[in-house]
Amino acid sequence: MKRRLFLKDTMAATAGIFVIPTIIPSHVLGKNPPGDKINIGLIGCGRIARDHNLPELFKYDSALVTAVSDLDSKRMADGKKIIEEYYDSKTGKKGYVNVKMYKDYRQMLADKSVDAVIICTPDHWHAQPAIEAALAGKDIYIQKPLTLTIKEGRLLSDVVKKKSVILQVGAQCRSSEPQYRKAAELVRNGRIGKLHTVKIGMPGDPAGPEVTAMPVPETFDYNTWLGSTPEVFYNELHVHPQKDYSRPGWLRNEQFGAGMITGWGSHFFDYSAWGMDTEYTGPVSVEAVAQFPRSGIWNVHGDFMLKAEYRNGLTMYAGSGYPYGVRYEGETGWIFVTHAGTPKLDASDPSLLNSEIKESEIRLYMTSEHHGNWLDCIRDRKQTISPVEVGHRACSLCLISHIAMKVPGILKWDPDNERFTNSDEANSMLKRNQRAPFGTDYLKLT
């Protein structure tokens, strides 16, 4: 779709509302017997799609990537080429699949042949396509963080549950790094006595250089890429590289993300909640301090320190001063788990790590393949290992921690109503202003 037609169509929607047709994919109707493929559309063809999602999907004969969407036509064409060449090579059949290209992902969602989508967009473009996909009846794999605001996270979780679609959050270490599940099971089953403290180590981001406006590449629809965020001049350092697929600069810009607190916090807060038994709730208070750049194009937080307290008496600390990973501390010992360095699993008493979890004890969800688990759940309509509400709660802790970095003092949090009880300023940050016609504020939800 041409940019002018895209804007014309969106502005013409009644009262600024996007209308998404109700589409029921074939697997929901029971039309996919076990031998059929699950047809998947890829929304976003950048680094995470190329380096992670596509290689993982290619492992499974039950999945077939049939469509791609990206606002950078060069990246979209690259994605199509990678997919078609893979299937040609695998099957020995030239032209085995003709991957459709959609500049406007909403056209992909209207394609009845697409059963499910993987959302690999920048963080500020997570919530809207995920909600629209759920409304269209598509099953969803979405990269973390789930959303950038508490309001959008609650909306997405509610819509996914209402529409009974299968959603997997890209917290892949739940599946690919079994030491996280093992550590959580040992803690949940009392191997270090009563848990009282959790300490999480993760980094911040550096400041960036001063920059000026650059010409927008002809292949890139920058206005739509900005989406619901404010208009700002184009510079490659706060979008993505044009010559390669290295780490994009938008990850370090608060307009499009929140930095490492959501980047790695979405992982570590999720994995630690497994052991804390807090997957479906949150803290009752949070306080934080952080360093922010005073100049330059990148403005997300650097070094930080966070404290969160829970109703069950647990205290969590997180910051760049702790070893990279999660450390559980109990009355009789500690367990440390990470996916970087050696050992990946350690304990005050190493013999604890050989402790058998009995049938009568707490056993957590187990799978070794994150994308495979998603595909299996599409088939059997069961809950994934990283479902939407769990993802929302982990992301919520990231987001209220980010708010606490900016609002001094102890913030009291009500995890049931998802509101601060002692700060209007903090509550004002639970949502973001949205630039029409983009954003979830303009969606028609019925």
N, C-alpha and C positions, 0 to 999 in steps of 0.2 A: 504493500500500500504506500502510495506517495505521501510524503510528509504533509502536504497541504490537504490531501483528502483525509488523512488520519485526524488532523486537527479539526477539519470541517465536520467530520462525523461525530467526534466526541463533543464538540461544542453544541451540535444540533440535538444532542440527547435531551430529553425533557427535563427541565429545571437543572441541567448540568449533571444528570444521572446517567451512568453507564448501564446499558441493558444487556445482560448476558443471557443467552437462550438456555433453557433447561435441556440439557443433553444427557442421555443415559448411555454410558459406554457399553459395548457388547458384553463385557464380562459380568456386569451387574445383571444383565438379562439372561445370563446363563448360556450365552451363545459360544463361549470359548471352551470346547472340550480340552482335556489335558494336552492334546497334541498341537493345539493352536498357539500362535505367538501372541504375546502381549505387546501391542504396538505403542511405542513410546516417543513422545516429542520432547526435544531438548530446548529449554528456554534459557538462552545465554550460552555462547560458544567460546568463552574465554578460558583462562588458565585452569580453573578448577574443573571445568567440563572436559577439557582435553587431557589433563594430567591425572584426573581421579575418576570422574563419573563414567566417561566412556570406556576406559580400560576395565572398570569393574563390571559394567553392563555387558561388555563383550564376552565375559566368562560364561554367560547363560544362553543356551539355545532357546529358552522359553521367551526371551526378550528380543524384539526387533526395533531398532531406532529408525523411525520412518519420517521424522520431520525435525526441522531446526528453526530457531528464531533468534535474531540478534539485530540490534540497532546499528551495528557496524557491518555493512554488507560484505566487507572483505573477510571479517571473522566468520560470518555466516557461511560464506562460500568455502572457507577452509574447513569448517565443521562438516559440511556436506561431503566434501572430498574425502576427509578422514574416514567417515562412516562408510561411504560407498566403496572405497578401496579396501577397507577391512573385510566387508562382506564378500566382495569379489574374490579376494584372496582366500578367505575361509571356505567358500563354497565352490570355487573354481568356475564360477559362472559370471561372466561379464554383464554388468547391469542387473545384478541380483535384486537390488532395491534402488528405486529412484527417490532419493530423499527430498521431500518437499521443503521449500524455504518460505518462511513467513516473517516479513519485517514486523508485522503487527501480530503479536502472540495471541491476541483474541481471535484471530482467524483460525489459528491452530486449535484453540479450544472449541471452536465451532465445527471442527472436522470430526465427523462421527467415527472415522476410522482410527482415530487416536484414542487409546484407552487410558493412558497415564502420562504424566509429565514430570520431568526433572527440572527444578528451578535452580539455575546456577548464576543468577543475576547479581549485581552489587546489592549490598544490604538494604539500601533504601528502596529497592525494587523487589523485595521479598514478599511483603504482606499482600499487596494488591493482586499480583498474578496468582498467588496461592489461594486467596479467597475466591477469585474469579474461577480458578480451576475447580475448586470444591463446588461452587454454584453450578458449574457445567457438568458435574458428576465425574470428573477425572480424578483418579488416584494420584498421589503427589509424593515425590521425594524432594525435600527442600534443604538446601544448605543452611547451616547455622550462620549467624543467629536467626532465630525464627522471625523476629520482627525488630523494629527499632523503637517501638513504644509499647507501654503496657496496654493501652487502649486497643491497639491493633492486634496484639497477641491474644487478648481475651476474645476479640471479634473472630479471629481466625480459628481459635480452638472451638468456639461455639458453632461456627458454620460447618467446620469439618465434622463435628459430631452430629449435627442436625442432618447433614447430607449423607452420612454414613459412608464417607470415602476413606480410603486407607492412606494414611500419611506417615512417612518416615522422616525424622529429622536426621541430618547428616552428622550425628554424634558417633562416628564410625568406630571409635575406640571401644565402645560397648561390645562390639562384635570382634573387631580385628585384634584387640589387645586383651586377651582373657585375664590378665593379671588384675585388671580393674574389677571385674566381677568377683574374682577370688578374694581380693582384699575386702570388698564390700561384704561378701558372705562371712568371712572370718570375723569381721567387726560386728555384723548383725547377730551372729551366733555367740557373742560374748568371749571370744578368744583373748581379748585384751581387757576383759572386765567391762565395767560400764563406761561407755564412751562419753567424754566430756569436752574435748577440744579437737578441732580440725584446722590444719594449717596448709594453705595452698600457695605455691610459688608459681608466678608467671611474670613475663616481662612487660615493660611499657614500650612506647615507640619514640624514635628520635624526632627532632624538629627538622623542617625542610628548608630549602633555600627560598629567597625572594624571587618571584617570577612575574612576568607580564603576560598579556593576552597573546595567544597564538591563533592563526587561522584554523577554523574547524575543518578537518579533512572532509573531502567531498563524499566519502563513503560512509560518513557517520552522522546520524540524526541526533545531534547533541541536545537539542531542546527537549525531545522526548526522553533522552537518557537522564537529564536533570529531573524529569518527572515532577513529583509533588514538591521538590525542594526549590529554594529561591533561585532566580536567574543569577548567574555568575559567569565571568568571562572564561573562555576555554583555555586550558593549558594541559598538555599531555601529562604533566606530573600529578595532576589531581584527577585524572581519568584512568586510562590504561595505555600501555606502550603501543605504538603503531607498527613497530618493526619486529616485535617478538611477543612472547606470552609470559614475560617475567612478572614479578609481583606488582600489582597495580597501585598507583598512588592514592586512589580513592579510599583505600583501607585506612589511610592516615588522615582523613579529612572528616570532621564531625558532621558536615553537611550530608555525607553519604554513609557514615558509620559511627562507631563510638570508640574504635581503637581496640587494644588488646583485652579490655574488660569484657567485650562481647566476642572478640576473636578467639581467645583461649578460655575466657571465663565461661562461655557457653559449653565448652568441653568439661573443664574441671569442676564447675559448679554442678553439672549434671552427674558426673561420675561420683563425686563426693556425696551427693544426695542419695545415691544407692546405699552407701554404708551408713548414712545418718538417718535413713528411713524418713526422708522429707521430700520425696519426689513430687508430692501433690500439695505442697504447702510452701511456706517461705518463712523468713525471719520475722521477728516482732520489732526489731530495731536494727538500724544500720548507721554507721558513721565511717567517714573516710577522709583521707587527705591525698592530694596528688599534685604533681608538677605538670604544668601546661606550658607549651612554647609561647614566648612573647612575640615572636615574629616568624615569618616564613609561611609557605603554602600549607604545610601540614600542621594541624592543630589539635590532634587527639592527645590524650594524657601520656605522660612519661612514667617515671617511677611513682608508685602509689602504695598506700596501706589502707586496709579495710578491716572493720570488725562488724560482725553480724551475730545477733543473739536470737535463740529460738525458744519456743514455748516449752520444749522438752528439756530445757536446761543446757543445751549445747551452745558452745561458742565457736564461731568460725573466724579465722583470720586469713587474709589473702593479701599478697603483695609481691613486689619485685625483690624483696629481701630474703625470701624463703627459697629453698631448693625447688627446682622445677618439678612439680608433681603434687600429690596429695598425701599428707601425713595425718593419720588418725591416732589420737592419744586417748588411752583409757586408763582405768584405775590400776591395771597391772602390767601395762606395756604399751607399745606403739607399733604401728604398721605403716610403711611408706610405699607408695606405688607411683610409677611414672612410665612413660613409653620412650623416654630418652635417657641414654646412659646405661650404666651397669652398676648394680643389679636393677632390674625393673620392679622387683618386689623385694622388700626388706622388712625386718622386724627386730624389735628389741631382743626377742628370743627366736632365733632362726627356726627352731623346731616347730613353732606355730605354723609356719608356712606349709608344713607337711600334714597338718591336721585335716582329717577327713570330715567332710560335711555329710552328716547322716541323712537318711531318708526322712526322719522325723524332724529335722531341723529346717531352717529357712533356706530355700534354694531359689536363686534369682534366675530370671529369664536368660536362656543361653542360646546363642547362635554364633557361628564363626564367620558368617558372611552378611554384611549389612545390606548390600543391594539385593543379595539373594533372599534375605529375610523379607524384604519389601515385596519382591516378586512372589514369594510363597504366600504372603498375607493377602496379596491381590487375588490369588487363586482361592484361598480358603476363607477370606473375609475375617480373619482374626487380627488382633492387635499386634502391631510391630513392637520391636524391642525399644524403639525411641518414638513413642506416640506423641501426638500433638500437645496434650496437656502437660506431659512431663517436659517436653521441649519449651513450652510456654513458661513453666515455673522456673526452669534453669535460666532462661533468658530474662525473666523478670528480676532475678537476683542481680544479673549483670546490669540491668537498666536502673534499678534503684540504687545500686552501688555507684553508677556513673552520676546519678543525681546527687548522691551524698558527697561526691568529690567537689561539687559546686555549691552546696548548701551547708554551711558550717553547723556543727553540733550533732547531737544524737537525734536521728529521725525515727519516729515511732511508726511502724508499718503494720497495717491490718491485712494479713495475707488472705483472709476470707473475702473481704470487700475490695481488696487491692487498692487501698488508699492510704496516704499518710494521715495520721491523726493529730499531728502537731505542727504542720507547716503548709500553709497555702502556697507558698513559693514552690515547694517541692511538688505539690499536687499539680501545679500548672505545667510541670515538665513530664507528666504522664502521657501527654500527647504532643504532636507537633502541628504547627500550622501547615496547611497544604495548598499548593499552587494549582488552582483549577486550570484545566479540567482533570488533572491527574490526582490520584490519591483515593484512599478508601472512603473518605467522607462523601465521595460522589458516586459510590456504587449503589445500585438497586439490589437489595438483599432478599427480596421476595419474588 
